[in-house]
Amino acid sequence: MTKIFTPGLVFVILVFLSSLLSAQTKNGSVAGRVITAKDKQPVDYATVAIKSLKDSSVVGTINTEKDGRFEVKGLAPGAYRLYVAYLGLQNVTKDFTVTADAAAVSLGDLAMQNTGLDLKTVEIKGQAPPIVVKKDTIEFNASTVKVRENAVVEDVLKKLPGVEVAKDGSIKAQGETVTKIKVDGKEFFGSDPLLATKNLPADMVDKIQVIDQMSDQAQFTGVDDGNREKIINITTKKDKKNGIFGNSSAGYGTDGRYDVNLNVNKFKGDEQMSVVGQFNNVNKQNFGGGGGTGGGGGRMAQLVSGSAAPPQGITTTNAAGFNFATITKNKTEINASYFFNKTSLFNEQNSLTQNLLGNTKTTFGNDLNSTTDRLNHRLNFLIDTKIDSATSIKIQPNLSYTDTKLNQKSTYTNQYAQSSTNGTQGYNTESTSPTLSNNLLLRHKFLRRGRTISLNVGTNINDNTSDNYNNIVANTIDATGTSQSLTNQFNDVKTNSIGNTARVVYTEPLSKTLNLELNYQNGYNHDRSERFTYNFNPLTSQYDLIDNTYSNTYENTTLTNSLGFSFTKTGKKYNLNAGVAVQNTDRKNDNITTGNVFNQNFYNITPSAQFRYTFSNSKRLRINYRGSTTQPTISQIQPVPDNSSTQSIALGNPQLKPSFTNNLSIFYNNFDFAHFRSLFVFANISQTFNAIGNSSTLIVNDPDTTKNGKIAVLPVNVKGVYQFNAGSFVGLPIIPENKLNVNINLSTSFSKGVNITNSINNVSTNFSVTNGYKLVSNFEKFDLTAGINGTLNRSIYSAQPNANTTYYTLNPTMDISYVFPGDIRLAANVDYFQNTGRGEGYDSKYTLLNSYISRQFFKNRGTFKFEVYDLLNQNRGVSRTSTSNTITDLNYNVLKRYCLLSFTYSLNRMGGKNMQGDMKMPGRGGDRGGMRMRM
């Protein structure tokens, strides 16, 4: 015992003495004040970093106070270099020395020159630290991130602390979804982030700015109304602002697989032009919104497992687009883009659905194959200009047209009560959906600073036409014997809607730190739905026998008026906004077919509050509360049954009330710039009154035998619905200067939903927890991203405890590459998926291994690559979905093993000259370093 204890005690004493000695020697400090060179005004929130000239390590960072002053303590004797950075100002450097005799160093005033640029260009010149924070913006220096040749912006984002990129390309920053990507402060293809992140080359990026952007009206008035969205702004390198650049590739492989991508950008000062194109049959989509296999959002009380798995089906994609942006001499911003995409999705799947209905349960097995062809056009335009020195106008129209054709065949088995139905369905549909929207913002500033008035008008017009052919043959076996029912119908559906929202905001400064906002909002929505169902006539071989049971014309008109006010208090370190509005909703439901008119009138009080506290420029807290109403859709209120599904018959409920939701969100972040540590924590809780749930009833013994075995679904208002989710992210360095980091995330969600099944209230409780660990490297020749994610899901049903389910997903992953002599890169990406707890035929364990070898040619402008997808040929598609009263297990077809040989050409023509430096692989030169200050 003594032999073990004594060395341990000596070791502890030595560590203590060395720590004490180190603390005694690190008593140096440096102080100063940062001012503007032009008018000698203090610069608050400037980033100050201290670098040791001995070993190039960052030993301290801090942000200036409101008076521009700063002081960094804990410096050991030695030579240092001080860096000062601030958005819109040229960086400042200053060398100094700390000695035992002169431990406290005063640098006096440090003057920063104006770059002559506004924040829309957001350019920082000179030497820049890896991270700069300015109030609502976190800026990352892209040169500190190592990526492979021909990388795109998405590859840079994957290595930034606090930024998560999902397999479908969606982005979260500090726990919040990124809704828009801008390039040098300008719109890029409207509001589709993927068109920027999956197409723009990484070597064009100078900075990545993550911004909590206020609403357009709040940006104008200067009064923070709490309405913010998370966006990313990409600032381009100086040499890229005057040249032509981009990456284009073409590849062909086994089984007829091909992959062609085009990206060409021409930037000239404030003028940007970009062309993108994509043509492949390997499930790649470098865009969102326009269709294909993109994922959808989750619903209240719904858990989906398997989101990390490959997309469903095999998609052939053809897409192309053009983007133009400029700022004219009179500072008018103009942006226009057009995007076209045509996709064809082939899907094969088998599913098993458990429907929980009161104290009984039905099971529905379905084997389905379908082909979905979608054609989409998108046209976006923006103009923002000044009418005079005090008045400006912003107009943003958008036009979209979508044509969809679906050909679907299925074979199903429905087990219910004491009966069993085996059937087939053929379902074909063709729909068109043109959509026109416009947003107009008129702004005026009065002579008194802070006094403003603005008008925001948003208009949406939708017109949807759908022709549907539905043929169902169902054979039922019950106690009386075997019977057959036939459904052979044509559904002619037309839905159009017009919506307009106008909001007037007036702001009045009550003092230097207190502002008053008065607001009025008027909303008008008119929806019309025509649904005519025709049965097949064997005498004429036409669909000319109208079925009045499934035919109806319905109109809904909703008029809302809201009047409110809010106060905003701004302190040195905090911002507080609190307000309330009274909203009146007047709704008219007009059943044109029956002549029945049903009127409803509601009053709601909608409070809001927002609190932001800045402990320091690296540590912040934000709390938001908002009350809001949601109106039911016309499909939820139109009282006509829809029998096109083999599982259910949906019927609208005209007496639905609007739901009201209280939502509270908390966000906290903390950066340690000196050691590249980061922490993000968020929580969100919502409670919904008059939530819209479903009343589900099993149909049996109906005279219309085509209904038997199906579930009648009626939307109803329910009580007791709420949801909670929270998460945290921690980024820690393993090897200093950002060479190797570990990212840890932990998130959980809990929801409670209510529905009615066979006249019995069913409370569904869903719980999930996800934990993940990821290693991210930034070495010269060696690139590694490796991690593991695990998710546990638990669903509990009050009406049927025996149906409670617990299931798991485990997903280790590794993406690794190395540049060998001869500039040959060998890379492999491996994903292991383990899905358990689902049931026989749906549990799975498989490995998805992709690998490639590549080499650059033609002075590093061209790259040949040979890749193998799913080398082990194990790829599978498996998922489980739990809703308020259903559990669905799904197997679906996925892309299997293929090989592809491709060539990528990097165009990099700056100022009329071909450039080569940025095309080099990591490890072949260039000025890219780790997470270091650039010298």
KADA-V244032 format. One record per pair of residues at least 24 apart in sequence whose C-alpha atoms are under 8 Angstrom apart, sorted by the first residue. I is the first residue (numbers start at 0). J is the second residue. Records with the same first field share a line. If there is no record, write none. Layout:
I=J / J
//
This chain:
22=73
24=75 / 76
25=73 / 74 / 75 / 76
26=72 / 73 / 74 / 75 / 102
27=72 / 73 / 74 / 75 / 76 / 97 / 98 / 102 / 103 / 104
28=70 / 71 / 72 / 73 / 74 / 97 / 102 / 103 / 104
29=70 / 71 / 72 / 103 / 104 / 105 / 106
30=68 / 69 / 70 / 71 / 103 / 104 / 105 / 106 / 107
31=68 / 69 / 70 / 105 / 106 / 107 / 108 / 109
32=63 / 66 / 67 / 68 / 69 / 106 / 107 / 108 / 109
33=63 / 67 / 68 / 108 / 109 / 110 / 111
34=67 / 108 / 109 / 110 / 111
35=110 / 111 / 112 / 113
36=110 / 111 / 112 / 113
37=112 / 113
39=110
41=65 / 66 / 67
42=66 / 67
43=67
44=85 / 132 / 133 / 134 / 616
45=83 / 84 / 85 / 132 / 133
46=82 / 83 / 84 / 85 / 131 / 132
47=81 / 82 / 83 / 84
48=81 / 82 / 83 / 128 / 673
49=79 / 80 / 81 / 82
50=79 / 80 / 81 / 82 / 932
51=77 / 78 / 79 / 80
52=78 / 79 / 80
53=77 / 78 / 79
55=931
56=736 / 931
57=673 / 674 / 931
58=673
59=672 / 673
60=672 / 673
61=616
62=615 / 616
65=571
76=102
82=126 / 127 / 128
84=123 / 127 / 128 / 131
85=123 / 131 / 133
86=118 / 121 / 122 / 123 / 133
87=113 / 114 / 115 / 116 / 117 / 118 / 121 / 122 / 123
88=112 / 113 / 114 / 123 / 124
89=113 / 114 / 123 / 124 / 125
90=123 / 124 / 125 / 126 / 127
91=126
92=126
119=183 / 184 / 185
120=183 / 184 / 234
121=183 / 184 / 234
122=234
126=932 / 933 / 934
127=932 / 933
128=931 / 932 / 933
129=930 / 931 / 932
130=672
132=616 / 617
133=616
134=616
135=210 / 211 / 212
136=208 / 209 / 210 / 211
137=208 / 209 / 210
138=206 / 207 / 208 / 209
139=206 / 207 / 208
140=205 / 206 / 207
141=204 / 205 / 206 / 207
142=205 / 927 / 928 / 929
143=927 / 928 / 929 / 930 / 931
144=777 / 928 / 929 / 930
145=776 / 777 / 778 / 779 / 782 / 921 / 927 / 928 / 929
146=201 / 777 / 782 / 921
147=782 / 920 / 921
148=918 / 919 / 920 / 921
149=200 / 201 / 246 / 903 / 905 / 918
150=200 / 201 / 202
151=196 / 197 / 198 / 199 / 200 / 201 / 202
152=195 / 196 / 197 / 198 / 199 / 200 / 201 / 204
153=196 / 197 / 201
154=201
155=201
158=775
160=677 / 730 / 742
161=677 / 678 / 679 / 728 / 729 / 730
165=307
166=307
167=293 / 294
168=193 / 197
169=193
172=209 / 229
173=668 / 679 / 680 / 728
174=679 / 680 / 681 / 726 / 727
175=229
176=229
177=228 / 229 / 230 / 231
178=228 / 229 / 230
179=229 / 230 / 231
180=230 / 231 / 232 / 233
181=230 / 231 / 232 / 233
182=232 / 233 / 234 / 235
183=232 / 233 / 234 / 235
184=232 / 233 / 234
185=324 / 334
186=324 / 334
187=322 / 324 / 336
188=321 / 322 / 335 / 336 / 337 / 338 / 379
189=336 / 379 / 380
191=286 / 287 / 288
192=286 / 287
193=285 / 286 / 287
194=285 / 286 / 287
197=285 / 286
198=262 / 275 / 285
199=245 / 262
200=245 / 246
202=917 / 918
203=235 / 236 / 239
204=233 / 234 / 235 / 236
205=233 / 234 / 235 / 236
206=233 / 234 / 235
207=231 / 232 / 233 / 234
208=232 / 233 / 234
216=440 / 453 / 455 / 504
219=442
220=449 / 450 / 451 / 452 / 506
221=449
222=506 / 514 / 567
223=567 / 576
224=567 / 576 / 609
225=576 / 608 / 609 / 623
238=909 / 910
239=266 / 909
240=266 / 267 / 268 / 269
241=265 / 266 / 267 / 268 / 909 / 910
242=266 / 267 / 907 / 908 / 909 / 910 / 911
243=906 / 907 / 908 / 909
244=905 / 906 / 907 / 908 / 909
245=905 / 906 / 907
246=903 / 904 / 905 / 906
247=903 / 904 / 905
248=901 / 902 / 903 / 904
249=901 / 902 / 903
250=899 / 900 / 901 / 902
251=899 / 900 / 901
252=897 / 898 / 899 / 900
253=897 / 898 / 899
254=897
256=280 / 281 / 897 / 899
257=281 / 899
263=906
269=324 / 325 / 326
270=323 / 324 / 325 / 326
271=322 / 323 / 324 / 325
272=321 / 322 / 323 / 324
273=321 / 322 / 323
274=319 / 320 / 321 / 322
275=319 / 320 / 321
276=317 / 318 / 319 / 320
277=316 / 317 / 318 / 319
278=315 / 316 / 317 / 318
279=315 / 316 / 317
280=313 / 314 / 315 / 316
281=313 / 314 / 315 / 894
282=310 / 313 / 314 / 315 / 316 / 894
283=314 / 316
284=316
289=340 / 375 / 376
290=342 / 373 / 375
291=342 / 343 / 344 / 373
292=344
299=722 / 750 / 752
300=722 / 750 / 751 / 752 / 763 / 764 / 765 / 882 / 883
301=765 / 880 / 881 / 882 / 883
302=765 / 767 / 792 / 880 / 881 / 882
303=878 / 879 / 880 / 881
304=792 / 807 / 808 / 878 / 879 / 880
305=808 / 834 / 877 / 878 / 879
306=878
307=810
308=832 / 876 / 877
309=875 / 876 / 893
310=876 / 893
311=346 / 876 / 891 / 892 / 893
312=344 / 345 / 346 / 347 / 891 / 892 / 893 / 894
313=344 / 345 / 346 / 892 / 893 / 894
314=342 / 343 / 344 / 345
315=342 / 343 / 344
316=340 / 341 / 342 / 343
317=341 / 342
330=384 / 385
331=382 / 383 / 384 / 385
332=381 / 382 / 383 / 384
333=380 / 381 / 382 / 383
334=379 / 380 / 381 / 382
335=378 / 379 / 380 / 381
336=377 / 378 / 379 / 380
337=376 / 377 / 378 / 379
338=376 / 377 / 378
339=374 / 375 / 376 / 377
340=374 / 375 / 376
341=372 / 373 / 374 / 375
342=371 / 372 / 373 / 374
343=370 / 371 / 372 / 373
344=369 / 370 / 371 / 372
345=369 / 370 / 371
346=370 / 891 / 892
347=891 / 892
348=889 / 890 / 891 / 892
349=889 / 890 / 891
350=887 / 888 / 889 / 890
351=887 / 888 / 889
352=885 / 886 / 887 / 888
353=885 / 886 / 887
354=884 / 885 / 886
355=756 / 799 / 802 / 884 / 885
356=695 / 696 / 697 / 756 / 757 / 884
357=755 / 756 / 757 / 758 / 759 / 760 / 761 / 798 / 799
358=798 / 799
359=416 / 799
360=415
361=413 / 414 / 415 / 416
362=413 / 414 / 415
363=411 / 412 / 413 / 414 / 646
364=411 / 412 / 413
365=409 / 410 / 411 / 412
366=409 / 410 / 411
367=407 / 408 / 409 / 410
368=407 / 408 / 409
369=405 / 406 / 407 / 408
370=405 / 406 / 407
371=403 / 404 / 405 / 406
372=403 / 404 / 405
373=401 / 402 / 403 / 404
374=401 / 402 / 403
375=399 / 400 / 401 / 402
376=400 / 401
389=443 / 444 / 445
390=441 / 442 / 443 / 444
391=441 / 442 / 443
392=439 / 440 / 441 / 442
393=438 / 439 / 440 / 441
394=437 / 438 / 439 / 440
395=437 / 438 / 439
396=435 / 436 / 437 / 438
397=435 / 436 / 437
398=433 / 434 / 435 / 436
399=433 / 434 / 435
400=431 / 432 / 433 / 434
401=431 / 432 / 433
402=429 / 430 / 431 / 432
403=428 / 429 / 430 / 431
404=428 / 429 / 430
405=429
413=708
414=708
415=708
417=477 / 478
418=475 / 476 / 477 / 478 / 708
419=475 / 476 / 477
420=473 / 474 / 475 / 476 / 708
421=473 / 474 / 475
422=471 / 472 / 473 / 474
423=471 / 472 / 473
424=469 / 470 / 471 / 472 / 645
425=468 / 469 / 470 / 471
426=467 / 468 / 469 / 470
427=467 / 468 / 469
428=465 / 466 / 467 / 468
429=465 / 466 / 467
430=463 / 464 / 465 / 466
431=463 / 464 / 465
432=461 / 462 / 463 / 464
433=461 / 462 / 463
434=459 / 460 / 461 / 462
435=459 / 460 / 461
436=460
448=508
449=506 / 507 / 508
450=505 / 506 / 507 / 508
451=505 / 506 / 507
452=503 / 504 / 505 / 506
453=503 / 504 / 505
454=501 / 502 / 503 / 504
455=500 / 501 / 502 / 503
456=499 / 500 / 501 / 502
457=499 / 500 / 501
458=497 / 498 / 499 / 500
459=496 / 497 / 498 / 499
460=495 / 496 / 497 / 498
461=494 / 495 / 496 / 497
462=493 / 494 / 495 / 496
463=493 / 494 / 495
464=491 / 492 / 493 / 494
465=490 / 491 / 492 / 493
466=490 / 491 / 492
467=491
469=643
471=645
473=705
484=704 / 705
485=705
486=705
487=534 / 535
488=532 / 533 / 534 / 535 / 542
489=532 / 533 / 534 / 535 / 542
490=530 / 531 / 532 / 533
491=529 / 530 / 531 / 532
492=528 / 529 / 530 / 531
493=528 / 529 / 530
494=526 / 527 / 528 / 529
495=526 / 527 / 528
496=524 / 525 / 526 / 527
497=523 / 524 / 525 / 526
498=522 / 523 / 524 / 525
499=523 / 524
512=567 / 568 / 569 / 570
513=566 / 567 / 568 / 569
514=566 / 567 / 568
515=564 / 565 / 566 / 567
516=564 / 565 / 566 / 567
517=562 / 563 / 564 / 565
518=562 / 563 / 564
519=560 / 561 / 562 / 563
520=559 / 560 / 561 / 562
521=558 / 559 / 560 / 561
522=557 / 558 / 559 / 560
523=556 / 557 / 558 / 559
524=555 / 556 / 557 / 558
525=554 / 555 / 556 / 557
526=554 / 555 / 556 / 633
527=552 / 553 / 554 / 555 / 633
528=552 / 553 / 554 / 633 / 637
529=553
548=639 / 640
549=639 / 640 / 641 / 642
550=639
551=590 / 591 / 592 / 639
552=590 / 591 / 592
553=588 / 589 / 590 / 591 / 592 / 637
554=588 / 589 / 590 / 591 / 633
555=586 / 587 / 588 / 589 / 633
556=586 / 587 / 588
557=584 / 585 / 586 / 587
558=584 / 585 / 586
559=583 / 584 / 585
560=584
572=612 / 613 / 614
573=610 / 611 / 612 / 613
574=609 / 610 / 611 / 612
575=608 / 609 / 610 / 611
576=608 / 609 / 610
577=606 / 607 / 608 / 609
578=606 / 607 / 608
579=604 / 605 / 606 / 607
580=604 / 605 / 606
581=605
588=653
597=653
603=628
617=668 / 669 / 670 / 671 / 672
618=667 / 668 / 669 / 670
619=667 / 668 / 669
620=665 / 666 / 667 / 668
621=665 / 666 / 667
622=663 / 664 / 665 / 666
623=662 / 663 / 664 / 665
624=661 / 662 / 663 / 664
625=661 / 662 / 663
626=659 / 660 / 661 / 662
627=659 / 660 / 661
628=657 / 658 / 659 / 660
629=657 / 658 / 659
630=656 / 657 / 658
631=655 / 656 / 657 / 691
635=714
645=709
646=708 / 709 / 710
647=709 / 710 / 711 / 712
648=706 / 709 / 710 / 711 / 712
649=711 / 712 / 713
650=711 / 712 / 713 / 714
651=713 / 714
652=713 / 714 / 715
655=691 / 714 / 715 / 716
656=689 / 716
657=689 / 690
658=687 / 688 / 689 / 690 / 691 / 716
659=687 / 688 / 689 / 690
660=685 / 686 / 687 / 688
661=685 / 686 / 687
662=686
674=732 / 735 / 736
675=730 / 731 / 732 / 736 / 737
676=729 / 730 / 731 / 732
677=728 / 729 / 730 / 731
678=727 / 728 / 729 / 730
679=727 / 728 / 729
680=725 / 726 / 727 / 728
681=725 / 726 / 727
682=723 / 724 / 725 / 726
683=723 / 724 / 725
684=721 / 722 / 723 / 724
685=721 / 722 / 723
686=719 / 720 / 721 / 722
687=718 / 719 / 720 / 721
688=717 / 718 / 719 / 720
689=716 / 717 / 718
690=716 / 717 / 718 / 720
691=715 / 716 / 717
692=716 / 717 / 753 / 754
693=754 / 755
694=754 / 755 / 756 / 757 / 758
695=754 / 755 / 756 / 757 / 758
696=756 / 757 / 758
697=757
717=753 / 754
718=753
719=751 / 752 / 753
720=750 / 751 / 752 / 753
721=750 / 751 / 752
722=748 / 749 / 750 / 751
723=748 / 749 / 750
724=748 / 749
736=929 / 930 / 931
737=776 / 777 / 929 / 930
738=776 / 777 / 778 / 929 / 930
739=774 / 775 / 776 / 777
740=774 / 775 / 776
741=772 / 773 / 774 / 775
742=772 / 773 / 774 / 775
743=770 / 771 / 772 / 773
744=769 / 770 / 771 / 772
745=769 / 770 / 771
746=770
752=883
753=883
754=883 / 884
756=884
759=798
760=798
761=796 / 797 / 798 / 884
762=796 / 797 / 798 / 883
763=794 / 795 / 796 / 797 / 883 / 884
764=794 / 795 / 796
765=792 / 793 / 794 / 795
766=792 / 793 / 794
767=791 / 792 / 793
768=792
777=929
778=929
779=921 / 922
780=817 / 818 / 921 / 922
781=815 / 816 / 817 / 818
782=814 / 815 / 816 / 817
783=813 / 814 / 815 / 816
784=813 / 814 / 815
785=811 / 812 / 813 / 814 / 815
786=811 / 812 / 813
787=811 / 812
794=881
796=883 / 884
804=836
805=836
806=834 / 835 / 836 / 837
807=833 / 834 / 835 / 836
808=832 / 833 / 834 / 835
809=833 / 834
822=854 / 855 / 920
823=852 / 853 / 854 / 855
824=852 / 853 / 854
825=850 / 851 / 852 / 853
826=850 / 851 / 852
827=851
834=877
837=879 / 888
841=877 / 888 / 889 / 890
843=877
845=873 / 874 / 875
846=871 / 873 / 874
847=871 / 872 / 873 / 874
858=915
859=915 / 918 / 919
860=904 / 905 / 906 / 915 / 918
861=902 / 903 / 904 / 905
862=902 / 903 / 904
863=900 / 901 / 902 / 903
864=900 / 901 / 902
865=898 / 899 / 900 / 901
866=898 / 899 / 900
867=896 / 897 / 898 / 899
868=895 / 896 / 897 / 898
869=895 / 896 / 897
870=896 / 897
871=896
872=896
//
